[in-house]
Amino acid sequence: MTDAVMPLNDSALISLLRRRAEALVNEDDAFRVEAIHERGWAVVPVESALHFDQDDATRLATAIGHIAEEVYAVAVEGLHDVQAVYRVRATREGLLSFSAECGLFTYLLIPSESDRFAVLCSVADYYLVAGSEEFVEEANGADIITAYSSFEKFATDRALPAEKQASLKRLISMYRAATSTSET
């Protein structure tokens, strides 16, 4: 653990952040479609293993850095041995440290005081970036159409089991339909 990723122990703040996370994430560890609509957000899935690699962390740090200096990583799994909330510096190093510490668990990254974006870090070989079209595109390093095309290539990889492909295709359909952009 580094000072870029610090466990949060303030029970009142943890409760507040968990309520915010529950408003965004459903029991299937996916974004609530109605929450995406209410906020007018775009959502794009990104292929990943254990959250972020160096390129992902660099792009996300740049996009997040326009909004916040730090984010909260809120556990959305009900595991008792998992730290409930971390404070994470919104830097490349902070996001890479978070990935190293929490890559085996599902967490939601949210800014401290606003609902301007959220990043749902899944253990299912992808993460979800949600926010304004500009935020999502900067965080992905590509426009929304290109980002979806890239994820579709991953989702239809014949090396993946059919069940995994079907799950990823459902994910694409759900979030493409929910995304507020006219591009997709």
Number of C-alpha atoms within 10 A of each C-alpha: 10 11 11 19 24 17 15 17 12 9 11 9 13 17 13 11 23 18 12 15 22 17 13 20 18 14 11 9 18 18 25 17 18 12 15 19 13 9 15 17 24 27 31 26 25 22 19 17 17 20 29 24 15 12 13 19 23 20 18 24 24 16 21 23 15 10 15 17 14 22 25 24 30 25 23 25 15 10 10 7 6 13 14 22 25 22 22 27 22 27 21 21 18 22 27 25 21 25 20 15 14 20 18 15 18 22 27 29 23 25 22 14 9 10 12 16 21 25 23 27 32 22 18 17 15 20 24 22 25 26 23 19 20 13 22 27 23 18 24 21 17 13 15 24 14 14 18 20 12 15 18 18 11 19 22 16 12 10 9 12 10 13 9 14 18 14 12 21 16 13 17 20 10 14 22 20 14 19 23 20 16 7 10 12
